[in-house]
């Protein structure tokens, strides 16, 4: 993640990762505005390019060929990427409401979320039709449909509702792909039947007669049955009925028509058209809110109505970015006048395409090659990312909206006090923390509910206190997720001992900035942390927040334990089996993320693992007789295993092939992208017998990889191991694996306690 030198003065929030917003991110990356921060809110990490989706469906492109990696692009642009879904806008408070996280404040807001199918308008369509839009979720729906069709026995009928360019193109692409799939499986492709429905009297109503004639012929030659002039009135399991009263037996129904804006927009008070789309002016600003912009399918440009096509979303990207920049520094937005005619390149699934622009049209395989060249060039803009120039180091207050903000910005990077003068102001803290709701416990005598100089805790009779501390700087731009990971990481030591978490005291460092921005960072970060602490039954009882260059967070955690029932590092016994509850690889993956070398879905998988609590895993291991346990963190798998063998007086054998590994970790490690802590951890290679033999093994670097919020490494009796693994997987730790065994210590002593095998 990139740490800006400039204090944040203005927040631009982008809802959705559509074609316009990827253009905005790229434009800001190449020419950032000092003091302006971008935040992208999108539930999908990989966003599809609509122009190449039919080619993907037809089998000509891979998943990565047609998807833009938003995680990587946001990192490149220095934007925060919030993996969540917007479900509302509070315009009075200027906040975006999200499904799974605290509200996100904005100064300027842009919406580029495409459209959603209005399947509720047709009886049964919501339950029995597969919507193509929003295209961000299309891949999962397409793969599920592909599996159903491929496993279907006997004749199959597929109905596509919507005979515009999207419906026609998708029908031909699907037919081409599925017939090839059936041929490869030795099945009869002629058992596959396609029907295309539309209320309009003709296909491709926005294109000229010559284009329509080409596609009429293609559809006819390919055996696609057309049903025009009567809308679909009802869809039920295995049947479709039109308003004309005709009924058709169908196995699958795809919905490529009647799209509209999401229902939540109606509650925002924004001016919407009859389809639920945001009415915008020539500047792309909402008709009734200067601080909100919209582009792409979700926008209806009042003075320039156009069909919903990706070309317009792409063309709106540069003027949208420029107007957001202008508004952020106090200038007026400029009008954008889209072209009246546009080039559409429509494919037929079999590497043949038709070019259509007004009354002009041409067709042929060369048109498909032309289209492919254009599409590949577009995608390269977001995959081949050029190096950026460093932004200015001195504060630029152009984005300040008042003299007070400018003064705060200059103060934020000017001479800052040390000692207690480096604390975050009490007003900021009280506002940020006042909205948090940490749990209360009966054994907390003095805590946040009655703040004092220190917390006072009660230790129940027969219990001992477990105390641990962890602290690290942010490795991701989302303070809410960072707070979740930091809290989870800090709790790991307590759970590994077999203890119950009682209380936590936070220590945080927050980058300098104007008060409103600092307040939100503290609130977002601590909201994530408190959620994790509350779920663990751990009360946040106090803390300290200071200023610094980078965001950082840690916790001192107290736990309670029966002193006679501790799972310690020194409890390994020869004959025990070694179990690991989570995959490894976070160190190399986030090193790659910082270099733009990690795929977004790899980072998603790593974060999902890191925010998963070890609590239930520790309880399960304890139930199955574990006496030795540790959480795998900074010293890596090998380092923590060596820490266990030495006090236990045993050796251990690791099965490299059995170690669960996060997606992408082997690839990034093989590319030589390793954590900065890796060299220190590799010094422990002297503890491996015959280690030269394993240096070239693809898993070898990963046993030294430092983990953040890693899983539990534990030993259990061999006769309990299989049952323990089964229960751990049932509890939600699907990657749990037996990775080795505990051996008696070699006669030569503990010099080389670890044996590797494959």
C-alpha positions in Angstrom: 0.0 0.0 0.0 1.2 3.5 -0.8 1.4 6.0 2.1 0.6 9.5 0.8 2.9 12.4 1.8 0.0 14.8 1.6 -2.6 15.1 4.3 -6.0 14.1 3.1 -8.3 17.0 2.5 -11.0 15.6 0.2 -12.5 12.1 -0.1 -13.9 11.0 -3.5 -15.8 7.7 -3.1 -16.5 5.6 -6.2 -19.4 3.1 -5.9 -18.9 0.2 -8.3 -16.0 -0.9 -10.5 -17.6 -0.3 -13.9 -16.0 0.9 -17.1 -16.1 4.6 -16.2 -14.6 4.1 -12.8 -11.6 2.0 -14.0 -10.9 4.9 -16.3 -11.1 7.3 -13.3 -8.7 5.2 -11.3 -6.2 5.0 -14.1 -6.4 8.8 -14.8 -5.9 9.6 -11.1 -3.0 7.2 -10.9 -1.2 9.0 -13.8 -2.0 12.5 -12.5 -3.0 12.4 -8.8 -4.4 15.5 -7.0 -2.5 16.4 -3.8 -4.8 16.0 -0.8 -7.5 14.1 -2.7 -8.1 10.5 -1.7 -10.0 7.9 -3.7 -12.0 5.0 -2.2 -13.5 2.3 -4.3 -16.4 0.3 -2.9 -17.1 -2.8 -4.9 -18.1 -6.4 -3.8 -16.3 -7.9 -6.8 -12.5 -7.8 -7.1 -12.4 -8.7 -10.8 -14.7 -6.6 -13.0 -15.5 -7.9 -16.5 -15.1 -5.9 -19.7 -18.5 -6.2 -21.4 -17.0 -6.0 -24.9 -15.1 -9.3 -24.3 -17.7 -11.3 -22.3 -19.3 -12.9 -25.4 -15.8 -14.1 -26.5 -15.3 -15.5 -23.0 -18.6 -17.3 -23.1 -17.7 -18.7 -26.6 -14.4 -20.0 -25.2 -12.0 -17.7 -27.0 -10.7 -15.9 -23.8 -9.7 -16.9 -20.3 -11.2 -15.4 -17.2 -8.2 -13.1 -16.7 -8.3 -12.0 -20.3 -11.7 -10.4 -19.9 -11.5 -9.2 -16.2 -9.9 -6.0 -14.8 -8.2 -6.6 -11.4 -9.7 -3.8 -9.3 -7.4 -4.7 -6.3 -4.3 -4.2 -8.4 -5.7 -1.1 -10.2 -6.7 0.6 -6.9 -3.3 -0.2 -5.4 -1.7 1.4 -8.4 -3.9 4.5 -8.1 -3.2 4.8 -4.4 -6.9 4.3 -3.8 -8.5 2.5 -0.9 -10.4 -0.6 -2.0 -13.3 -1.6 0.2 -14.6 -5.0 -0.7 -18.2 -4.5 0.1 -21.5 -3.6 -1.5 -23.2 -0.2 -1.3 -26.8 -0.4 -0.2 -27.7 3.3 0.3 -26.6 6.9 0.3 -27.3 9.3 3.2 -27.1 12.6 1.4 -27.6 14.7 4.5 -24.7 13.2 6.3 -22.8 12.6 3.0 -22.2 8.9 3.7 -22.4 5.7 1.7 -24.2 2.9 3.5 -22.6 -0.5 3.1 -23.9 -4.0 3.6 -21.1 -5.3 5.9 -19.1 -2.4 7.2 -19.5 1.1 8.8 -20.8 3.9 6.7 -18.2 5.6 4.4 -18.1 9.4 4.4 -17.6 11.3 1.1 -17.0 14.8 -0.1 -17.7 13.8 -3.7 -19.4 10.6 -4.8 -19.6 8.8 -8.1 -21.9 5.9 -9.0 -21.0 3.4 -11.7 -22.8 0.2 -10.8 -24.4 -0.8 -14.1 -28.0 -2.0 -14.1 -29.9 -4.8 -12.6 -32.5 -7.1 -14.2 -36.1 -6.2 -13.4 -37.1 -9.8 -13.2 -39.7 -8.9 -10.5 -41.8 -7.4 -13.3 -42.5 -10.9 -14.8 -44.1 -13.6 -12.7 -41.6 -16.3 -11.9 -38.6 -14.7 -13.6 -36.8 -14.0 -10.3 -36.9 -17.7 -9.4 -36.5 -19.4 -12.7 -34.4 -17.1 -14.9 -30.7 -16.5 -14.9 -30.0 -12.7 -15.2 -27.1 -11.6 -17.3 -26.8 -8.2 -15.5 -25.2 -7.0 -13.4 -22.3 -8.3 -15.4 -20.0 -8.2 -12.4 -21.7 -11.3 -11.1 -22.2 -13.0 -14.4 -19.2 -15.3 -14.3 -20.6 -17.4 -11.4 -24.0 -17.6 -13.0 -22.5 -18.6 -16.3 -20.3 -21.3 -14.8 -23.2 -22.7 -12.9 -25.3 -22.7 -16.0 -22.5 -24.3 -18.0 -22.2 -27.1 -15.5 -26.0 -27.8 -15.5 -26.1 -27.9 -19.3 -23.0 -30.1 -19.6 -24.4 -32.6 -17.1 -27.9 -32.6 -18.7 -28.9 -35.9 -20.4 -31.0 -35.8 -23.5 -32.4 -32.8 -25.5 -32.0 -29.4 -23.9 -33.8 -26.1 -24.7 -32.3 -22.8 -23.7 -34.5 -19.6 -23.9 -32.9 -16.2 -24.1 -35.2 -13.2 -23.3 -34.0 -10.0 -25.0 -33.1 -9.7 -28.7 -31.0 -6.5 -28.6 -27.3 -6.6 -29.3 -26.5 -8.2 -26.0 -29.1 -11.0 -26.2 -28.3 -11.9 -29.8 -24.5 -11.9 -29.2 -24.8 -13.9 -26.0 -27.2 -16.5 -27.7 -24.7 -17.1 -30.6 -21.7 -17.3 -28.2 -23.4 -19.7 -25.9 -24.6 -21.9 -28.7 -21.0 -22.0 -30.2 -19.4 -22.9 -26.9 -22.0 -25.5 -25.8 -22.1 -27.3 -29.1 -18.3 -27.6 -28.9 -18.4 -28.8 -25.3 -21.0 -31.5 -26.2 -18.9 -32.7 -29.2 -15.8 -33.0 -27.0 -17.8 -35.2 -24.6 -19.0 -37.4 -27.5 -22.6 -36.1 -27.1 -24.9 -35.1 -29.9 -24.8 -31.2 -30.3 -28.1 -31.3 -32.2 -29.9 -32.1 -29.0 -29.3 -28.5 -28.0 -32.0 -26.0 -29.0 -32.0 -22.2 -28.6 -35.0 -19.8 -28.6 -34.8 -16.0 -28.6 -37.7 -13.9 -27.3 -38.5 -10.2 -27.5 -41.5 -7.9 -27.2 -40.1 -5.8 -30.1 -41.1 -6.8 -33.7 -37.5 -7.1 -34.8 -34.1 -8.0 -33.5 -31.4 -5.3 -32.9 -33.8 -2.4 -32.9 -31.1 0.3 -32.6 -29.1 -1.0 -35.6 -29.6 -0.6 -39.3 -31.4 -3.0 -41.7 -28.2 -4.5 -43.1 -26.9 -5.4 -39.6 -30.3 -7.0 -38.8 -30.2 -9.0 -42.0 -26.8 -10.4 -41.3 -27.9 -11.6 -37.8 -31.3 -12.8 -39.1 -29.4 -15.1 -41.5 -26.9 -16.2 -38.8 -29.6 -17.1 -36.3 -31.5 -18.9 -39.0 -28.5 -20.9 -40.2 -27.6 -21.8 -36.7 -31.1 -23.1 -35.9 -32.1 -20.4 -33.3 -35.8 -20.0 -33.2 -37.1 -16.3 -33.0 -40.2 -15.3 -31.1 -40.8 -11.6 -31.7 -43.6 -9.1 -31.0 -44.9 -10.6 -27.8 -43.3 -10.1 -24.3 -42.6 -13.0 -22.0 -45.4 -12.9 -19.4 -44.5 -15.7 -17.0 -41.7 -18.1 -16.3 -42.0 -21.2 -14.2 -39.9 -24.3 -13.7 -39.5 -25.9 -17.2 -41.9 -23.6 -19.0 -42.2 -20.0 -20.4 -45.3 -18.3 -21.5 -45.7 -15.1 -23.7 -48.4 -12.4 -23.6 -49.7 -13.9 -26.8 -50.6 -17.0 -24.9 -47.9 -19.3 -26.4 -46.2 -21.7 -24.0 -42.8 -23.3 -24.5 -41.1 -26.1 -22.6 -37.6 -24.8 -21.7 -34.8 -26.1 -19.5 -32.9 -22.8 -19.0 -33.9 -19.2 -19.3 -31.4 -16.3 -19.6 -32.7 -12.8 -19.0 -31.0 -10.0 -21.1 -33.7 -7.4 -21.0 -35.8 -5.0 -18.8 -32.8 -3.8 -16.8 -33.1 -1.0 -14.2 -31.4 0.7 -11.3 -31.2 -1.1 -8.0 -34.1 -0.7 -5.6 -32.0 1.1 -2.9 -31.5 4.2 -5.2 -35.2 5.0 -4.7 -34.6 5.8 -1.0 -31.7 8.2 -1.7 -33.9 11.2 -2.9 -31.8 11.4 -6.1 -33.8 12.3 -9.2 -34.4 9.0 -11.1 -36.1 8.2 -14.4 -38.9 5.6 -14.9 -36.3 2.8 -15.1 -34.7 3.7 -11.7 -31.6 5.2 -13.3 -30.0 8.4 -12.0 -30.8 11.5 -14.0 -27.6 13.4 -14.7 -26.7 16.7 -16.3 -24.1 17.2 -19.1 -21.5 17.4 -16.4 -22.5 13.9 -15.2 -23.6 15.4 -11.9 -26.9 14.2 -10.5 -29.8 16.5 -11.4 -30.5 17.4 -7.8 -27.1 17.0 -6.1 -23.8 18.7 -7.2 -21.7 16.4 -5.0 -22.9 13.1 -6.7 -21.9 12.0 -10.1 -23.1 8.9 -12.1 -21.9 7.3 -15.3 -22.4 4.2 -17.4 -25.6 2.2 -17.5 -26.8 3.6 -14.1 -26.8 7.2 -15.5 -29.5 8.7 -17.8 -27.9 11.8 -19.3 -31.0 14.0 -19.6 -29.9 16.0 -22.6 -28.2 13.2 -24.5 -30.1 9.9 -24.1 -28.2 6.9 -25.4 -28.7 3.2 -25.3 -27.0 1.2 -22.5 -23.8 0.3 -24.1 -20.2 -0.2 -22.7 -18.8 2.3 -25.3 -20.5 5.2 -23.5 -19.3 4.2 -20.1 -15.8 4.0 -21.4 -16.0 7.4 -23.1 -17.5 8.9 -19.9 -14.4 7.9 -17.8 -12.1 10.8 -18.8 -14.6 13.7 -18.4 -15.9 12.1 -15.2 -12.3 12.0 -13.8 -11.6 15.5 -14.9 -14.8 16.9 -13.3 -14.2 15.0 -10.0 -10.7 16.6 -10.0 -12.1 20.1 -10.7 -14.8 19.9 -8.1 -12.3 18.6 -5.5 -10.2 21.7 -5.8 -13.1 24.1 -5.9 -13.6 24.6 -9.6 -16.8 24.1 -11.7 -17.5 21.0 -13.6 -17.4 21.1 -17.4 -20.2 19.8 -19.7 -19.5 16.6 -21.7 -21.2 16.1 -25.1 -21.2 12.4 -26.2 -21.0 11.4 -29.8 -24.4 10.9 -31.5 -23.1 7.9 -33.5 -20.9 5.1 -32.2 -19.2 2.1 -33.6 -20.6 -1.2 -32.4 -18.7 -4.4 -33.0 -21.0 -7.4 -32.5 -19.7 -11.0 -32.6 -21.4 -14.2 -33.6 -19.5 -16.6 -31.4 -17.5 -18.2 -34.2 -14.8 -15.5 -34.5 -16.9 -13.6 -37.0 -18.2 -10.0 -36.3 -20.3 -7.2 -37.7 -19.4 -3.5 -37.5 -22.3 -1.2 -37.2 -22.3 2.7 -37.1 -25.4 4.6 -38.2 -26.2 3.4 -41.7 -22.7 1.8 -42.1 -22.0 -1.8 -41.6 -19.4 -4.4 -42.6 -18.9 -8.0 -41.6 -16.4 -10.8 -41.7 -13.7 -12.7 -39.8 -11.4 -9.7 -40.3 -13.9 -7.5 -38.3 -13.6 -10.0 -35.4 -9.8 -9.7 -35.6 -10.2 -5.9 -35.6 -12.6 -6.1 -32.6 -10.1 -8.4 -30.8 -7.3 -5.9 -31.4 -9.4 -3.0 -30.0 -10.5 -5.1 -27.0 -7.0 -6.3 -26.2 -5.6 -2.8 -26.4 -8.3 -1.5 -24.0 -7.5 -4.2 -21.5 -3.8 -3.6 -21.7 -4.4 -0.1 -20.3 -5.4 -1.7 -17.0 -3.0 -4.6 -16.9 0.2 -3.1 -18.3 0.6 -0.4 -15.7 3.4 2.1 -16.3 5.5 3.4 -13.4 4.3 6.5 -11.7 6.2 9.7 -10.7 6.3 10.4 -7.0 3.9 13.1 -5.9 5.1 16.3 -4.3 6.4 16.0 -0.8 5.3 19.5 0.3 1.7 20.0 1.3 -0.6 21.3 -1.4 -3.7 22.9 0.0 -5.5 23.4 -3.3 -8.2 21.0 -2.2 -8.9 22.8 1.0 -12.3 24.3 1.2 -11.6 26.7 4.1 -8.7 28.6 5.6 -9.1 26.3 8.7 -8.6 23.2 6.6 -5.6 24.6 4.9 -4.1 25.5 8.3 -4.7 22.0 9.6 -3.2 20.5 6.4 0.0 22.5 6.8 0.1 21.7 10.5 -0.3 18.0 9.7 3.1 17.8 7.9 4.9 20.7 9.6 6.8 20.4 12.9 4.8 17.8 15.0 5.3 17.5 18.7 6.7 14.3 20.3 5.8 12.9 23.7 2.2 13.3 24.8 2.0 16.1 22.2 1.8 13.4 19.6 -1.4 12.1 20.9 -4.6 12.3 18.7 -6.8 15.1 20.1 -9.4 14.1 22.7 -12.3 15.5 20.7 -11.4 13.5 17.7 -11.1 10.3 19.8 -14.3 10.9 21.7 -16.3 11.3 18.5 -14.7 8.3 16.8 -14.9 6.0 19.8 -18.2 7.2 21.0 -20.0 5.2 18.2 -18.3 2.0 19.2 -20.1 -0.6 21.2 -17.6 -2.9 22.9 -19.0 -5.7 25.0 -19.2 -5.4 28.8 -18.1 -8.2 31.1 -18.8 -8.7 34.8 -15.1 -9.2 35.6 -14.2 -5.7 34.1 -14.4 -3.4 37.1 -13.2 -0.3 35.3 -13.1 -0.1 31.5 -14.4 2.0 28.7 -17.8 2.3 30.2 -16.2 4.4 33.0 -12.9 5.6 31.7 -10.0 6.1 34.2 -6.3 6.2 34.1 -6.2 2.4 33.8 -8.5 -0.5 33.5 -9.2 -2.7 36.5 -10.0 -6.4 36.0 -11.1 -9.2 38.3 -9.4 -12.6 38.1 -11.8 -15.4 39.1 -10.7 -17.9 41.7 -8.7 -20.8 40.3 -7.8 -18.9 37.1 -4.4 -17.6 35.9 -3.8 -14.6 33.7 -2.4 -15.0 30.1 -0.9 -11.7 28.8 0.3 -11.0 25.3 0.9 -8.1 23.0 1.1 -7.6 19.2 1.5 -4.5 17.0 2.2 -3.9 13.3 1.7 -1.3 10.6 -1.1 -1.5 8.0 -0.5 -3.6 5.0 -3.8 -2.9 3.3 -5.6 0.4 2.5 -8.9 -0.6 4.1 -8.8 0.5 7.8 -11.9 -1.6 8.7 -10.4 -4.8 7.4 -7.0 -3.9 8.9 -8.7 -3.5 12.3 -10.2 -6.9 12.0 -6.9 -8.5 11.1 -5.0 -6.7 13.8 -7.4 -7.8 16.5 -7.6 -11.3 15.2 -3.8 -11.6 15.1 -3.5 -10.3 18.7 -6.1 -12.7 20.0 -4.2 -15.7 18.4 -1.7 -16.1 21.2 -4.4 -16.3 23.8 -6.4 -18.9 21.9 -3.3 -20.9 21.2 -2.6 -21.3 24.9 -6.2 -22.6 25.3 -7.3 -19.5 27.2 -10.4 -17.4 27.2 -9.9 -13.8 26.0 -10.9 -11.3 28.7 -9.8 -7.8 27.8 -7.8 -5.8 25.2 -6.0 -2.5 25.3 -5.4 -0.9 22.0 -2.3 1.0 20.8 -2.7 2.8 17.5 -0.8 5.2 15.2 -2.8 7.3 12.8 -1.3 9.4 10.0 -1.4 13.2 10.4 -4.3 14.9 8.8 -7.3 17.2 9.2 -9.5 16.2 12.1 -12.5 14.9 10.1 -10.3 12.5 8.1 -8.4 11.3 11.2 -11.6 10.7 13.0 -13.0 8.5 10.2 -9.8 6.4 10.0 -9.9 5.8 13.8 -13.6 4.9 13.6 -13.3 2.5 10.7 -10.2 0.8 12.1 -11.6 0.4 15.6 -15.0 -0.7 14.3 -13.4 -3.6 12.6 -11.3 -4.4 15.7 -14.3 -4.2 18.1 -16.3 -6.5 15.9 -13.7 -9.2 16.2 -13.1 -8.6 19.9 -16.8 -8.7 20.7 -17.2 -12.0 18.8 -14.4 -13.4 20.9 -16.0 -12.2 24.1 -13.1 -9.9 24.7 -13.8 -6.4 26.2 -11.9 -3.4 24.8 -11.0 -1.6 28.0 -8.8 1.3 26.8 -5.9 2.3 24.7 -3.6 5.0 23.3 -3.7 6.7 19.9 -0.8 8.7 18.6 0.2 10.5 15.4 2.7 9.0 12.9 3.5 8.7 9.3 1.7 5.3 8.8 -1.4 3.6 10.1 -0.6 1.0 12.7 -2.5 -0.9 15.4 -1.8 -3.4 18.1 -3.4 -4.8 21.3 -2.3 -6.0 24.7 -4.7 -8.8 25.4 -5.4 -10.5 28.8 -6.8 -14.0 28.9 -8.0 -16.3 31.6 -6.9 -20.0 31.9 -6.8 -23.0 34.2 -3.1 -23.1 35.1 -3.2 -26.9 35.1 -4.6 -27.1 31.5 -2.4 -25.0 29.3 -1.6 -25.8 25.7 2.1 -24.6 25.6 4.8 -24.8 23.0 6.7 -27.3 25.1 3.9 -30.0 25.1 4.9 -31.9 21.9 5.2 -35.7 22.5 6.8 -38.2 20.2 4.2 -40.1 18.2 1.8 -37.1 18.0 0.6 -35.8 14.7 1.1 -32.2 13.6 -2.0 -30.3 12.4 -2.2 -26.9 10.7 -5.6 -25.2 10.6 -5.0 -22.5 7.9 -3.0 -22.2 4.7 0.2 -20.2 4.7 1.5 -17.6 2.3 0.4 -14.1 3.5 3.9 -12.7 3.6 4.8 -13.3 -0.1 1.3 -12.4 -1.3 1.2 -9.0 0.3 4.8 -8.3 -0.8 3.5 -9.1 -4.3 0.5 -7.0 -3.8 2.7 -4.0 -3.0 4.5 -4.6 -6.3 1.2 -5.0 -8.3 2.2 -8.6 -8.9 -0.6 -10.4 -7.1 -4.0 -11.1 -8.5 -6.9 -9.6 -6.6 -8.6 -12.9 -5.9 -5.4 -14.1 -4.3 -5.5 -11.1 -1.9 -9.2 -11.8 -1.3 -8.5 -15.4 -0.3 -5.6 -14.3 2.0 -7.8 -11.6 3.7 -10.6 -14.1 4.2 -8.2 -16.4 6.0 -6.7 -13.6 8.1 -10.0 -12.4 9.5 -11.1 -16.0 10.5 -10.8 -16.4 14.2 -8.7 -19.2 15.7 -11.1 -19.5 18.7 -13.1 -22.5 17.7 -10.1 -24.2 16.2 -8.3 -24.0 19.5 -11.3 -25.3 21.4 -11.5 -28.2 19.0 -7.8 -29.1 19.3 -8.2 -29.0 23.1 -11.1 -31.4 22.9 -9.0 -33.8 20.9 -6.2 -33.9 23.5 -3.8 -31.3 22.2 -1.2 -30.3 24.7 1.0 -28.2 22.4 -0.2 -25.4 20.2 1.0 -22.1 18.8 -0.3 -19.6 16.2 1.8 -19.3 13.1 2.8 -15.7 12.7 6.0 -13.7 12.0 8.6 -16.4 12.4 6.8 -18.6 9.8 5.8 -22.2 10.0 9.4 -23.5 10.4 10.3 -20.9 13.0 7.3 -21.7 15.2 7.8 -25.4 14.8 11.4 -25.1 16.0 10.2 -23.0 18.9 8.0 -26.0 19.9 10.6 -28.8 19.4 13.3 -27.2 21.5 11.4 -27.0 24.8 9.6 -30.3 24.1 12.9 -32.1 23.6 11.7 -33.8 20.4 12.2 -33.7 16.6 9.6 -33.2 13.9 8.9 -34.3 10.4 7.2 -32.0 7.9 5.4 -33.2 4.8 5.9 -30.3 2.3 3.3 -31.5 -0.1 0.6 -31.7 2.7 1.1 -28.1 3.9 -2.0 -26.0 2.8 -1.0 -23.0 0.8 -3.0 -19.9 -0.1 -3.8 -19.4 -3.8 -1.0 -17.6 -5.6 1.6 -18.0 -2.9 3.7 -20.6 -4.8 3.6 -18.4 -7.9 4.8 -15.2 -6.1 7.4 -17.1 -4.1 8.7 -18.8 -7.3 9.0 -15.3 -8.8 11.3 -14.3 -5.9 8.8 -11.9 -4.3 9.3 -12.5 -0.6 8.5 -10.6 2.6 11.2 -8.3 4.0 11.3 -10.6 7.1 12.0 -13.7 5.0 15.9 -13.3 5.2 15.8 -13.3 9.0 13.5 -16.4 9.0 15.7 -18.3 6.5 18.5 -18.3 9.1 16.6 -21.1 10.7 17.4 -23.4 7.7 20.2 -24.7 9.8 17.6 -26.6 11.8 16.7 -28.7 8.8 18.5 -31.9 8.1 19.9 -32.2 4.6 18.4 -28.9 3.8 20.3 -28.5 0.5 18.2 -31.3 -0.9 15.0 -29.2 -0.5 16.1 -25.7 -1.6 14.6 -26.1 -5.1 11.2 -27.5 -3.8 8.4 -25.0 -4.6 7.1 -25.1 -1.1 10.5 -24.6 0.5 10.5 -20.8 0.6 7.0 -20.8 2.1 8.0 -22.6 5.3 9.9 -19.4 6.2 7.1 -17.1 5.0 6.0 -14.8 7.9 2.3 -15.0 8.5 -0.2 -12.4 9.7 -3.2 -13.8 11.7 -2.1 -17.3 10.6 -3.6 -20.6 11.7 -2.8 -22.8 14.6 0.0 -25.4 14.6 -0.8 -28.1 17.1 0.0 -31.7 18.0 -2.7 -34.2 18.8 -2.4 -37.9 19.6 -2.2 -40.0 16.4 -5.4 -41.9 17.2 -7.4 -38.7 17.5 -6.0 -36.9 14.4 -8.5 -37.9 11.7 -11.5 -37.1 13.9 -9.9 -33.8 14.9 -9.3 -32.8 11.2 -12.9 -33.8 10.3 -14.3 -31.7 13.1 -12.1 -28.7 12.2 -13.3 -28.8 8.6 -16.9 -29.0 9.7 -16.3 -25.9 12.0 -15.2 -23.9 8.9 -11.5 -24.5 8.6 -11.6 -26.3 5.2 -7.9 -26.2 4.6 -7.0 -28.0 7.8 -4.4 -30.7 7.2 -2.1 -33.2 8.9 1.3 -31.8 7.9 3.7 -34.0 9.8 4.5 -35.9 13.0 6.5 -35.6 16.2 9.6 -37.8 16.4 11.9 -38.7 19.3 14.9 -36.5 19.5 17.9 -37.7 17.6 20.9 -38.8 19.6 22.9 -35.9 18.2 20.7 -33.4 20.1 18.5 -30.5 19.0 20.8 -29.0 16.4 18.8 -30.2 13.4 15.4 -31.1 14.7 13.4 -30.8 11.5 13.2 -33.5 8.8 11.4 -32.7 5.5 9.7 -35.1 3.2 7.5 -34.7 0.1 
